[in-house]
Amino acid sequence: MSDQQLRKEAHDLDVTVWVGKKGVDAVVEETADQLDDAKLVKVKFLRAARGGSTTDELAAELADAVDAELVETRGNTAVLH
């Protein structure tokens, strides 16, 4: 499946993982569980999580931690596959 098709599917998805001040480590297990059940997971990075990092950096870190592909980031939201 192409990234373009995945992005199109992700467009209508609701955010199901929120990353807050506890950071990426706090949501690794939850994100991995959701990826087991669903093809795509939409993650929102709250301001408290970002600190000095960009959403792109945090999304890449989370994707690595759960062995997923980062499909896209848009604003403070990322889609993992």
PDB file with SEQRES, HELIX, SHEET and CRYST1 records, atoms N, CA, C and O in Angstrom:
SEQRES   1 A   81  MET SER ASP GLN GLN LEU ARG LYS GLU ALA HIS ASP LEU          
SEQRES   2 A   81  ASP VAL THR VAL TRP VAL GLY LYS LYS GLY VAL ASP ALA          
SEQRES   3 A   81  VAL VAL GLU GLU THR ALA ASP GLN LEU ASP ASP ALA LYS          
SEQRES   4 A   81  LEU VAL LYS VAL LYS PHE LEU ARG ALA ALA ARG GLY GLY          
SEQRES   5 A   81  SER THR THR ASP GLU LEU ALA ALA GLU LEU ALA ASP ALA          
SEQRES   6 A   81  VAL ASP ALA GLU LEU VAL GLU THR ARG GLY ASN THR ALA          
SEQRES   7 A   81  VAL LEU HIS                                                  
HELIX    1 AA1 ASP A    3  HIS A   11  1                                   9    
HELIX    2 AA2 VAL A   24  VAL A   27  5                                   4    
HELIX    3 AA3 VAL A   28  ASP A   37  1                                  10    
HELIX    4 AA4 ARG A   47  ARG A   50  1                                   4    
HELIX    5 AA5 THR A   55  ALA A   65  1                                  11    
SHEET    1 AA1 4 VAL A  15  VAL A  19  0                                        
SHEET    2 AA1 4 VAL A  41  PHE A  45  1                                        
SHEET    3 AA1 4 THR A  77  LEU A  80 -1                                        
SHEET    4 AA1 4 LEU A  70  ARG A  74 -1                                        
CRYST1    1.000    1.000    1.000  90.00  90.00  90.00 P 1           1          
ATOM      1  N   MET A   1       0.842  -1.190   0.000  1.00  0.00           N  
ATOM      2  CA  MET A   1       0.000   0.000   0.000  1.00  0.00           C  
ATOM      3  C   MET A   1       0.883   1.247   0.000  1.00  0.00           C  
ATOM      4  O   MET A   1       1.842   1.329   0.768  1.00  0.00           O  
ATOM      5  N   SER A   2       0.570   2.196  -0.839  1.00  0.00           N  
ATOM      6  CA  SER A   2       1.421   3.384  -0.947  1.00  0.00           C  
ATOM      7  C   SER A   2       1.172   4.347   0.211  1.00  0.00           C  
ATOM      8  O   SER A   2       0.125   4.318   0.858  1.00  0.00           O  
ATOM      9  N   ASP A   3       2.164   5.198   0.450  1.00  0.00           N  
ATOM     10  CA  ASP A   3       2.021   6.224   1.493  1.00  0.00           C  
ATOM     11  C   ASP A   3       0.831   7.127   1.193  1.00  0.00           C  
ATOM     12  O   ASP A   3       0.127   7.569   2.100  1.00  0.00           O  
ATOM     13  N   GLN A   4       0.617   7.396  -0.099  1.00  0.00           N  
ATOM     14  CA  GLN A   4      -0.496   8.272  -0.476  1.00  0.00           C  
ATOM     15  C   GLN A   4      -1.833   7.644  -0.070  1.00  0.00           C  
ATOM     16  O   GLN A   4      -2.713   8.331   0.450  1.00  0.00           O  
ATOM     17  N   GLN A   5      -1.983   6.338  -0.308  1.00  0.00           N  
ATOM     18  CA  GLN A   5      -3.211   5.653   0.087  1.00  0.00           C  
ATOM     19  C   GLN A   5      -3.363   5.652   1.616  1.00  0.00           C  
ATOM     20  O   GLN A   5      -4.457   5.857   2.142  1.00  0.00           O  
ATOM     21  N   LEU A   6      -2.252   5.418   2.312  1.00  0.00           N  
ATOM     22  CA  LEU A   6      -2.292   5.420   3.776  1.00  0.00           C  
ATOM     23  C   LEU A   6      -2.677   6.790   4.312  1.00  0.00           C  
ATOM     24  O   LEU A   6      -3.472   6.899   5.245  1.00  0.00           O  
ATOM     25  N   ARG A   7      -2.107   7.844   3.715  1.00  0.00           N  
ATOM     26  CA  ARG A   7      -2.438   9.210   4.154  1.00  0.00           C  
ATOM     27  C   ARG A   7      -3.917   9.501   3.948  1.00  0.00           C  
ATOM     28  O   ARG A   7      -4.557  10.145   4.780  1.00  0.00           O  
ATOM     29  N   LYS A   8      -4.457   9.014   2.816  1.00  0.00           N  
ATOM     30  CA  LYS A   8      -5.873   9.230   2.522  1.00  0.00           C  
ATOM     31  C   LYS A   8      -6.740   8.534   3.577  1.00  0.00           C  
ATOM     32  O   LYS A   8      -7.705   9.118   4.070  1.00  0.00           O  
ATOM     33  N   GLU A   9      -6.398   7.296   3.920  1.00  0.00           N  
ATOM     34  CA  GLU A   9      -7.133   6.577   4.961  1.00  0.00           C  
ATOM     35  C   GLU A   9      -7.013   7.259   6.310  1.00  0.00           C  
ATOM     36  O   GLU A   9      -7.980   7.324   7.069  1.00  0.00           O  
ATOM     37  N   ALA A  10      -5.824   7.768   6.608  1.00  0.00           N  
ATOM     38  CA  ALA A  10      -5.552   8.385   7.910  1.00  0.00           C  
ATOM     39  C   ALA A  10      -6.333   9.679   8.097  1.00  0.00           C  
ATOM     40  O   ALA A  10      -6.608  10.086   9.226  1.00  0.00           O  
ATOM     41  N   HIS A  11      -6.684  10.317   7.008  1.00  0.00           N  
ATOM     42  CA  HIS A  11      -7.348  11.615   7.070  1.00  0.00           C  
ATOM     43  C   HIS A  11      -8.587  11.580   7.954  1.00  0.00           C  
ATOM     44  O   HIS A  11      -8.836  12.520   8.708  1.00  0.00           O  
ATOM     45  N   ASP A  12      -9.372  10.498   7.867  1.00  0.00           N  
ATOM     46  CA  ASP A  12     -10.622  10.416   8.622  1.00  0.00           C  
ATOM     47  C   ASP A  12     -10.481   9.757   9.987  1.00  0.00           C  
ATOM     48  O   ASP A  12     -11.456   9.634  10.730  1.00  0.00           O  
ATOM     49  N   LEU A  13      -9.272   9.337  10.312  1.00  0.00           N  
ATOM     50  CA  LEU A  13      -9.050   8.688  11.606  1.00  0.00           C  
ATOM     51  C   LEU A  13      -9.123   9.690  12.745  1.00  0.00           C  
ATOM     52  O   LEU A  13      -8.754  10.855  12.597  1.00  0.00           O  
ATOM     53  N   ASP A  14      -9.607   9.211  13.886  1.00  0.00           N  
ATOM     54  CA  ASP A  14      -9.544  10.014  15.107  1.00  0.00           C  
ATOM     55  C   ASP A  14      -8.207   9.767  15.795  1.00  0.00           C  
ATOM     56  O   ASP A  14      -7.616   8.696  15.661  1.00  0.00           O  
ATOM     57  N   VAL A  15      -7.742  10.765  16.527  1.00  0.00           N  
ATOM     58  CA  VAL A  15      -6.538  10.597  17.336  1.00  0.00           C  
ATOM     59  C   VAL A  15      -6.862   9.617  18.453  1.00  0.00           C  
ATOM     60  O   VAL A  15      -7.870   9.767  19.144  1.00  0.00           O  
ATOM     61  N   THR A  16      -5.999   8.599  18.634  1.00  0.00           N  
ATOM     62  CA  THR A  16      -6.248   7.615  19.694  1.00  0.00           C  
ATOM     63  C   THR A  16      -5.100   7.549  20.697  1.00  0.00           C  
ATOM     64  O   THR A  16      -5.208   6.865  21.715  1.00  0.00           O  
ATOM     65  N   VAL A  17      -3.996   8.256  20.417  1.00  0.00           N  
ATOM     66  CA  VAL A  17      -2.876   8.306  21.358  1.00  0.00           C  
ATOM     67  C   VAL A  17      -2.479   9.770  21.523  1.00  0.00           C  
ATOM     68  O   VAL A  17      -2.273  10.486  20.544  1.00  0.00           O  
ATOM     69  N   TRP A  18      -2.376  10.197  22.775  1.00  0.00           N  
ATOM     70  CA  TRP A  18      -1.929  11.559  23.073  1.00  0.00           C  
ATOM     71  C   TRP A  18      -0.615  11.480  23.831  1.00  0.00           C  
ATOM     72  O   TRP A  18      -0.500  10.755  24.820  1.00  0.00           O  
ATOM     73  N   VAL A  19       0.370  12.226  23.365  1.00  0.00           N  
ATOM     74  CA  VAL A  19       1.665  12.270  24.043  1.00  0.00           C  
ATOM     75  C   VAL A  19       1.732  13.584  24.815  1.00  0.00           C  
ATOM     76  O   VAL A  19       1.651  14.666  24.233  1.00  0.00           O  
ATOM     77  N   GLY A  20       1.881  13.473  26.128  1.00  0.00           N  
ATOM     78  CA  GLY A  20       1.914  14.655  26.983  1.00  0.00           C  
ATOM     79  C   GLY A  20       3.268  14.843  27.619  1.00  0.00           C  
ATOM     80  O   GLY A  20       4.295  14.471  27.052  1.00  0.00           O  
ATOM     81  N   LYS A  21       3.260  15.431  28.813  1.00  0.00           N  
ATOM     82  CA  LYS A  21       4.527  15.807  29.444  1.00  0.00           C  
ATOM     83  C   LYS A  21       5.394  14.610  29.837  1.00  0.00           C  
ATOM     84  O   LYS A  21       6.594  14.769  30.062  1.00  0.00           O  
ATOM     85  N   LYS A  22       4.808  13.420  29.923  1.00  0.00           N  
ATOM     86  CA  LYS A  22       5.611  12.230  30.248  1.00  0.00           C  
ATOM     87  C   LYS A  22       6.378  11.725  29.029  1.00  0.00           C  
ATOM     88  O   LYS A  22       7.238  10.852  29.142  1.00  0.00           O  
ATOM     89  N   GLY A  23       6.061  12.275  27.877  1.00  0.00           N  
ATOM     90  CA  GLY A  23       6.845  11.985  26.681  1.00  0.00           C  
ATOM     91  C   GLY A  23       6.488  10.690  25.973  1.00  0.00           C  
ATOM     92  O   GLY A  23       5.533   9.997  26.324  1.00  0.00           O  
ATOM     93  N   VAL A  24       7.288  10.392  24.970  1.00  0.00           N  
ATOM     94  CA  VAL A  24       7.077   9.247  24.090  1.00  0.00           C  
ATOM     95  C   VAL A  24       7.107   7.926  24.856  1.00  0.00           C  
ATOM     96  O   VAL A  24       6.299   7.036  24.591  1.00  0.00           O  
ATOM     97  N   ASP A  25       8.037   7.797  25.805  1.00  0.00           N  
ATOM     98  CA  ASP A  25       8.180   6.533  26.539  1.00  0.00           C  
ATOM     99  C   ASP A  25       6.874   6.091  27.201  1.00  0.00           C  
ATOM    100  O   ASP A  25       6.606   4.896  27.329  1.00  0.00           O  
ATOM    101  N   ALA A  26       6.080   7.050  27.612  1.00  0.00           N  
ATOM    102  CA  ALA A  26       4.845   6.743  28.342  1.00  0.00           C  
ATOM    103  C   ALA A  26       3.769   6.121  27.454  1.00  0.00           C  
ATOM    104  O   ALA A  26       2.827   5.512  27.962  1.00  0.00           O  
ATOM    105  N   VAL A  27       3.897   6.267  26.138  1.00  0.00           N  
ATOM    106  CA  VAL A  27       2.839   5.765  25.241  1.00  0.00           C  
ATOM    107  C   VAL A  27       3.309   4.649  24.316  1.00  0.00           C  
ATOM    108  O   VAL A  27       2.555   4.214  23.446  1.00  0.00           O  
ATOM    109  N   VAL A  28       4.538   4.180  24.490  1.00  0.00           N  
ATOM    110  CA  VAL A  28       5.075   3.142  23.597  1.00  0.00           C  
ATOM    111  C   VAL A  28       4.208   1.885  23.635  1.00  0.00           C  
ATOM    112  O   VAL A  28       3.821   1.362  22.590  1.00  0.00           O  
ATOM    113  N   GLU A  29       3.906   1.408  24.827  1.00  0.00           N  
ATOM    114  CA  GLU A  29       3.144   0.161  24.952  1.00  0.00           C  
ATOM    115  C   GLU A  29       1.739   0.313  24.367  1.00  0.00           C  
ATOM    116  O   GLU A  29       1.271  -0.554  23.628  1.00  0.00           O  
ATOM    117  N   GLU A  30       1.079   1.404  24.698  1.00  0.00           N  
ATOM    118  CA  GLU A  30      -0.277   1.656  24.186  1.00  0.00           C  
ATOM    119  C   GLU A  30      -0.269   1.749  22.656  1.00  0.00           C  
ATOM    120  O   GLU A  30      -1.136   1.183  21.990  1.00  0.00           O  
ATOM    121  N   THR A  31       0.703   2.458  22.114  1.00  0.00           N  
ATOM    122  CA  THR A  31       0.792   2.610  20.662  1.00  0.00           C  
ATOM    123  C   THR A  31       1.031   1.263  19.993  1.00  0.00           C  
ATOM    124  O   THR A  31       0.414   0.956  18.972  1.00  0.00           O  
ATOM    125  N   ALA A  32       1.917   0.466  20.560  1.00  0.00           N  
ATOM    126  CA  ALA A  32       2.205  -0.861  20.008  1.00  0.00           C  
ATOM    127  C   ALA A  32       0.948  -1.730  20.022  1.00  0.00           C  
ATOM    128  O   ALA A  32       0.666  -2.433  19.051  1.00  0.00           O  
ATOM    129  N   ASP A  33       0.193  -1.681  21.123  1.00  0.00           N  
ATOM    130  CA  ASP A  33      -1.047  -2.454  21.222  1.00  0.00           C  
ATOM    131  C   ASP A  33      -2.048  -2.026  20.147  1.00  0.00           C  
ATOM    132  O   ASP A  33      -2.692  -2.863  19.513  1.00  0.00           O  
ATOM    133  N   GLN A  34      -2.166  -0.719  19.955  1.00  0.00           N  
ATOM    134  CA  GLN A  34      -3.113  -0.224  18.954  1.00  0.00           C  
ATOM    135  C   GLN A  34      -2.683  -0.615  17.543  1.00  0.00           C  
ATOM    136  O   GLN A  34      -3.525  -0.926  16.700  1.00  0.00           O  
ATOM    137  N   LEU A  35      -1.380  -0.600  17.285  1.00  0.00           N  
ATOM    138  CA  LEU A  35      -0.891  -0.997  15.967  1.00  0.00           C  
ATOM    139  C   LEU A  35      -1.120  -2.487  15.711  1.00  0.00           C  
ATOM    140  O   LEU A  35      -1.257  -2.907  14.562  1.00  0.00           O  
ATOM    141  N   ASP A  36      -1.161  -3.281  16.777  1.00  0.00           N  
ATOM    142  CA  ASP A  36      -1.486  -4.706  16.625  1.00  0.00           C  
ATOM    143  C   ASP A  36      -2.925  -4.880  16.144  1.00  0.00           C  
ATOM    144  O   ASP A  36      -3.234  -5.809  15.399  1.00  0.00           O  
ATOM    145  N   ASP A  37      -3.801  -3.970  16.581  1.00  0.00           N  
ATOM    146  CA  ASP A  37      -5.233  -4.082  16.277  1.00  0.00           C  
ATOM    147  C   ASP A  37      -5.655  -3.298  15.045  1.00  0.00           C  
ATOM    148  O   ASP A  37      -6.662  -3.626  14.417  1.00  0.00           O  
ATOM    149  N   ALA A  38      -4.907  -2.278  14.696  1.00  0.00           N  
ATOM    150  CA  ALA A  38      -5.306  -1.399  13.593  1.00  0.00           C  
ATOM    151  C   ALA A  38      -4.126  -1.162  12.657  1.00  0.00           C  
ATOM    152  O   ALA A  38      -2.963  -1.233  13.053  1.00  0.00           O  
ATOM    153  N   LYS A  39      -4.461  -0.884  11.421  1.00  0.00           N  
ATOM    154  CA  LYS A  39      -3.415  -0.655  10.423  1.00  0.00           C  
ATOM    155  C   LYS A  39      -2.729   0.695  10.646  1.00  0.00           C  
ATOM    156  O   LYS A  39      -1.522   0.838  10.454  1.00  0.00           O  
ATOM    157  N   LEU A  40      -3.523   1.665  11.051  1.00  0.00           N  
ATOM    158  CA  LEU A  40      -3.009   3.030  11.242  1.00  0.00           C  
ATOM    159  C   LEU A  40      -3.377   3.535  12.629  1.00  0.00           C  
ATOM    160  O   LEU A  40      -4.455   3.247  13.149  1.00  0.00           O  
ATOM    161  N   VAL A  41      -2.453   4.297  13.218  1.00  0.00           N  
ATOM    162  CA  VAL A  41      -2.720   4.932  14.510  1.00  0.00           C  
ATOM    163  C   VAL A  41      -2.343   6.406  14.396  1.00  0.00           C  
ATOM    164  O   VAL A  41      -1.254   6.752  13.937  1.00  0.00           O  
ATOM    165  N   LYS A  42      -3.263   7.262  14.822  1.00  0.00           N  
ATOM    166  CA  LYS A  42      -3.018   8.707  14.778  1.00  0.00           C  
ATOM    167  C   LYS A  42      -2.630   9.172  16.179  1.00  0.00           C  
ATOM    168  O   LYS A  42      -3.317   8.883  17.158  1.00  0.00           O  
ATOM    169  N   VAL A  43      -1.519   9.896  16.252  1.00  0.00           N  
ATOM    170  CA  VAL A  43      -0.941  10.329  17.523  1.00  0.00           C  
ATOM    171  C   VAL A  43      -0.868  11.848  17.557  1.00  0.00           C  
ATOM    172  O   VAL A  43      -0.425  12.481  16.599  1.00  0.00           O  
ATOM    173  N   LYS A  44      -1.305  12.421  18.663  1.00  0.00           N  
ATOM    174  CA  LYS A  44      -1.236  13.873  18.842  1.00  0.00           C  
ATOM    175  C   LYS A  44      -0.161  14.189  19.880  1.00  0.00           C  
ATOM    176  O   LYS A  44      -0.149  13.617  20.970  1.00  0.00           O  
ATOM    177  N   PHE A  45       0.730  15.094  19.532  1.00  0.00           N  
ATOM    178  CA  PHE A  45       1.793  15.520  20.449  1.00  0.00           C  
ATOM    179  C   PHE A  45       1.398  16.857  21.063  1.00  0.00           C  
ATOM    180  O   PHE A  45       1.389  17.887  20.388  1.00  0.00           O  
ATOM    181  N   LEU A  46       1.072  16.826  22.349  1.00  0.00           N  
ATOM    182  CA  LEU A  46       0.665  18.036  23.055  1.00  0.00           C  
ATOM    183  C   LEU A  46       1.873  18.938  23.300  1.00  0.00           C  
ATOM    184  O   LEU A  46       3.017  18.485  23.264  1.00  0.00           O  
ATOM    185  N   ARG A  47       1.609  20.193  23.544  1.00  0.00           N  
ATOM    186  CA  ARG A  47       2.696  21.158  23.729  1.00  0.00           C  
ATOM    187  C   ARG A  47       3.665  20.722  24.818  1.00  0.00           C  
ATOM    188  O   ARG A  47       4.876  20.906  24.691  1.00  0.00           O  
ATOM    189  N   ALA A  48       3.129  20.143  25.893  1.00  0.00           N  
ATOM    190  CA  ALA A  48       3.971  19.716  27.019  1.00  0.00           C  
ATOM    191  C   ALA A  48       4.970  18.641  26.594  1.00  0.00           C  
ATOM    192  O   ALA A  48       6.050  18.542  27.177  1.00  0.00           O  
ATOM    193  N   ALA A  49       4.630  17.847  25.603  1.00  0.00           N  
ATOM    194  CA  ALA A  49       5.517  16.770  25.145  1.00  0.00           C  
ATOM    195  C   ALA A  49       6.648  17.319  24.288  1.00  0.00           C  
ATOM    196  O   ALA A  49       7.745  16.762  24.256  1.00  0.00           O  
ATOM    197  N   ARG A  50       6.374  18.405  23.601  1.00  0.00           N  
ATOM    198  CA  ARG A  50       7.321  18.871  22.596  1.00  0.00           C  
ATOM    199  C   ARG A  50       8.577  19.489  23.193  1.00  0.00           C  
ATOM    200  O   ARG A  50       9.677  19.238  22.701  1.00  0.00           O  
ATOM    201  N   GLY A  51       8.438  20.282  24.231  1.00  0.00           N  
ATOM    202  CA  GLY A  51       9.624  20.900  24.820  1.00  0.00           C  
ATOM    203  C   GLY A  51      10.506  21.497  23.738  1.00  0.00           C  
ATOM    204  O   GLY A  51      10.074  22.390  23.009  1.00  0.00           O  
ATOM    205  N   GLY A  52      11.737  21.014  23.627  1.00  0.00           N  
ATOM    206  CA  GLY A  52      12.639  21.526  22.599  1.00  0.00           C  
ATOM    207  C   GLY A  52      12.655  20.687  21.338  1.00  0.00           C  
ATOM    208  O   GLY A  52      13.453  20.946  20.438  1.00  0.00           O  
ATOM    209  N   SER A  53      11.795  19.694  21.256  1.00  0.00           N  
ATOM    210  CA  SER A  53      11.776  18.800  20.095  1.00  0.00           C  
ATOM    211  C   SER A  53      10.671  19.188  19.128  1.00  0.00           C  
ATOM    212  O   SER A  53       9.687  19.822  19.510  1.00  0.00           O  
ATOM    213  N   THR A  54      10.846  18.800  17.875  1.00  0.00           N  
ATOM    214  CA  THR A  54       9.790  19.021  16.900  1.00  0.00           C  
ATOM    215  C   THR A  54       8.867  17.811  16.883  1.00  0.00           C  
ATOM    216  O   THR A  54       9.235  16.731  17.344  1.00  0.00           O  
ATOM    217  N   THR A  55       7.688  17.998  16.359  1.00  0.00           N  
ATOM    218  CA  THR A  55       6.754  16.880  16.214  1.00  0.00           C  
ATOM    219  C   THR A  55       7.384  15.788  15.355  1.00  0.00           C  
ATOM    220  O   THR A  55       7.232  14.601  15.643  1.00  0.00           O  
ATOM    221  N   ASP A  56       8.090  16.190  14.301  1.00  0.00           N  
ATOM    222  CA  ASP A  56       8.746  15.206  13.420  1.00  0.00           C  
ATOM    223  C   ASP A  56       9.731  14.334  14.195  1.00  0.00           C  
ATOM    224  O   ASP A  56       9.769  13.117  14.015  1.00  0.00           O  
ATOM    225  N   GLU A  57      10.528  14.965  15.058  1.00  0.00           N  
ATOM    226  CA  GLU A  57      11.520  14.219  15.843  1.00  0.00           C  
ATOM    227  C   GLU A  57      10.841  13.245  16.805  1.00  0.00           C  
ATOM    228  O   GLU A  57      11.246  12.088  16.920  1.00  0.00           O  
ATOM    229  N   LEU A  58       9.805  13.726  17.492  1.00  0.00           N  
ATOM    230  CA  LEU A  58       9.090  12.881  18.445  1.00  0.00           C  
ATOM    231  C   LEU A  58       8.377  11.737  17.735  1.00  0.00           C  
ATOM    232  O   LEU A  58       8.375  10.605  18.220  1.00  0.00           O  
ATOM    233  N   ALA A  59       7.775  12.028  16.594  1.00  0.00           N  
ATOM    234  CA  ALA A  59       7.060  10.998  15.839  1.00  0.00           C  
ATOM    235  C   ALA A  59       8.026   9.926  15.353  1.00  0.00           C  
ATOM    236  O   ALA A  59       7.707   8.738  15.393  1.00  0.00           O  
ATOM    237  N   ALA A  60       9.199  10.335  14.898  1.00  0.00           N  
ATOM    238  CA  ALA A  60      10.211   9.378  14.436  1.00  0.00           C  
ATOM    239  C   ALA A  60      10.686   8.519  15.603  1.00  0.00           C  
ATOM    240  O   ALA A  60      10.899   7.316  15.453  1.00  0.00           O  
ATOM    241  N   GLU A  61      10.850   9.145  16.763  1.00  0.00           N  
ATOM    242  CA  GLU A  61      11.277   8.420  17.965  1.00  0.00           C  
ATOM    243  C   GLU A  61      10.236   7.368  18.365  1.00  0.00           C  
ATOM    244  O   GLU A  61      10.585   6.238  18.706  1.00  0.00           O  
ATOM    245  N   LEU A  62       8.961   7.751  18.319  1.00  0.00           N  
ATOM    246  CA  LEU A  62       7.888   6.818  18.668  1.00  0.00           C  
ATOM    247  C   LEU A  62       7.795   5.695  17.631  1.00  0.00           C  
ATOM    248  O   LEU A  62       7.615   4.531  17.989  1.00  0.00           O  
ATOM    249  N   ALA A  63       7.917   6.040  16.365  1.00  0.00           N  
ATOM    250  CA  ALA A  63       7.861   5.021  15.306  1.00  0.00           C  
ATOM    251  C   ALA A  63       8.976   3.995  15.497  1.00  0.00           C  
ATOM    252  O   ALA A  63       8.750   2.792  15.358  1.00  0.00           O  
ATOM    253  N   ASP A  64      10.167   4.469  15.811  1.00  0.00           N  
ATOM    254  CA  ASP A  64      11.295   3.560  16.069  1.00  0.00           C  
ATOM    255  C   ASP A  64      11.006   2.662  17.271  1.00  0.00           C  
ATOM    256  O   ASP A  64      11.278   1.462  17.242  1.00  0.00           O  
ATOM    257  N   ALA A  65      10.454   3.255  18.320  1.00  0.00           N  
ATOM    258  CA  ALA A  65      10.218   2.517  19.569  1.00  0.00           C  
ATOM    259  C   ALA A  65       9.208   1.387  19.385  1.00  0.00           C  
ATOM    260  O   ALA A  65       9.288   0.367  20.070  1.00  0.00           O  
ATOM    261  N   VAL A  66       8.264   1.561  18.467  1.00  0.00           N  
ATOM    262  CA  VAL A  66       7.239   0.527  18.257  1.00  0.00           C  
ATOM    263  C   VAL A  66       7.448  -0.219  16.942  1.00  0.00           C  
ATOM    264  O   VAL A  66       6.600  -1.007  16.522  1.00  0.00           O  
ATOM    265  N   ASP A  67       8.586   0.038  16.298  1.00  0.00           N  
ATOM    266  CA  ASP A  67       8.934  -0.632  15.049  1.00  0.00           C  
ATOM    267  C   ASP A  67       7.850  -0.428  13.986  1.00  0.00           C  
ATOM    268  O   ASP A  67       7.401  -1.372  13.337  1.00  0.00           O  
ATOM    269  N   ALA A  68       7.450   0.830  13.831  1.00  0.00           N  
ATOM    270  CA  ALA A  68       6.407   1.178  12.868  1.00  0.00           C  
ATOM    271  C   ALA A  68       6.953   2.141  11.831  1.00  0.00           C  
ATOM    272  O   ALA A  68       8.034   2.708  11.992  1.00  0.00           O  
ATOM    273  N   GLU A  69       6.191   2.316  10.770  1.00  0.00           N  
ATOM    274  CA  GLU A  69       6.546   3.290   9.738  1.00  0.00           C  
ATOM    275  C   GLU A  69       5.818   4.589  10.050  1.00  0.00           C  
ATOM    276  O   GLU A  69       4.630   4.585  10.375  1.00  0.00           O  
ATOM    277  N   LEU A  70       6.539   5.700   9.949  1.00  0.00           N  
ATOM    278  CA  LEU A  70       5.920   7.017  10.101  1.00  0.00           C  
ATOM    279  C   LEU A  70       5.357   7.401   8.739  1.00  0.00           C  
ATOM    280  O   LEU A  70       6.113   7.647   7.798  1.00  0.00           O  
ATOM    281  N   VAL A  71       4.045   7.451   8.633  1.00  0.00           N  
ATOM    282  CA  VAL A  71       3.405   7.742   7.353  1.00  0.00           C  
ATOM    283  C   VAL A  71       3.463   9.236   7.058  1.00  0.00           C  
ATOM    284  O   VAL A  71       3.827   9.643   5.955  1.00  0.00           O  
ATOM    285  N   GLU A  72       3.104  10.047   8.047  1.00  0.00           N  
ATOM    286  CA  GLU A  72       3.170  11.500   7.858  1.00  0.00           C  
ATOM    287  C   GLU A  72       3.052  12.218   9.192  1.00  0.00           C  
ATOM    288  O   GLU A  72       2.556  11.670  10.176  1.00  0.00           O  
ATOM    289  N   THR A  73       3.519  13.451   9.197  1.00  0.00           N  
ATOM    290  CA  THR A  73       3.218  14.353  10.308  1.00  0.00           C  
ATOM    291  C   THR A  73       2.551  15.570   9.693  1.00  0.00           C  
ATOM    292  O   THR A  73       2.902  16.023   8.603  1.00  0.00           O  
ATOM    293  N   ARG A  74       1.583  16.077  10.428  1.00  0.00           N  
ATOM    294  CA  ARG A  74       0.899  17.286   9.974  1.00  0.00           C  
ATOM    295  C   ARG A  74       0.565  18.077  11.219  1.00  0.00           C  
ATOM    296  O   ARG A  74      -0.185  17.611  12.077  1.00  0.00           O  
ATOM    297  N   GLY A  75       1.118  19.266  11.317  1.00  0.00           N  
ATOM    298  CA  GLY A  75       0.929  20.043  12.539  1.00  0.00           C  
ATOM    299  C   GLY A  75       1.547  19.298  13.705  1.00  0.00           C  
ATOM    300  O   GLY A  75       2.729  18.958  13.667  1.00  0.00           O  
ATOM    301  N   ASN A  76       0.766  19.042  14.735  1.00  0.00           N  
ATOM    302  CA  ASN A  76       1.264  18.322  15.909  1.00  0.00           C  
ATOM    303  C   ASN A  76       0.739  16.892  15.966  1.00  0.00           C  
ATOM    304  O   ASN A  76       0.696  16.274  17.030  1.00  0.00           O  
ATOM    305  N   THR A  77       0.342  16.378  14.806  1.00  0.00           N  
ATOM    306  CA  THR A  77      -0.238  15.044  14.714  1.00  0.00           C  
ATOM    307  C   THR A  77       0.609  14.195  13.773  1.00  0.00           C  
ATOM    308  O   THR A  77       1.126  14.680  12.767  1.00  0.00           O  
ATOM    309  N   ALA A  78       0.741  12.919  14.121  1.00  0.00           N  
ATOM    310  CA  ALA A  78       1.491  11.976  13.285  1.00  0.00           C  
ATOM    311  C   ALA A  78       0.632  10.749  13.043  1.00  0.00           C  
ATOM    312  O   ALA A  78      -0.246  10.413  13.837  1.00  0.00           O  
ATOM    313  N   VAL A  79       0.909  10.085  11.919  1.00  0.00           N  
ATOM    314  CA  VAL A  79       0.228   8.831  11.610  1.00  0.00           C  
ATOM    315  C   VAL A  79       1.288   7.742  11.497  1.00  0.00           C  
ATOM    316  O   VAL A  79       2.261   7.881  10.757  1.00  0.00           O  
ATOM    317  N   LEU A  80       1.087   6.653  12.243  1.00  0.00           N  
ATOM    318  CA  LEU A  80       1.994   5.515  12.216  1.00  0.00           C  
ATOM    319  C   LEU A  80       1.303   4.322  11.573  1.00  0.00           C  
ATOM    320  O   LEU A  80       0.088   4.144  11.665  1.00  0.00           O  
ATOM    321  N   HIS A  81       2.135   3.506  10.912  1.00  0.00           N  
ATOM    322  CA  HIS A  81       1.623   2.308  10.233  1.00  0.00           C  
ATOM    323  C   HIS A  81       2.481   1.126  10.625  1.00  0.00           C  
ATOM    324  O   HIS A  81       2.235   0.007  10.172  1.00  0.00           O  
TER     325      HIS A  81                                                      
END                                                                             
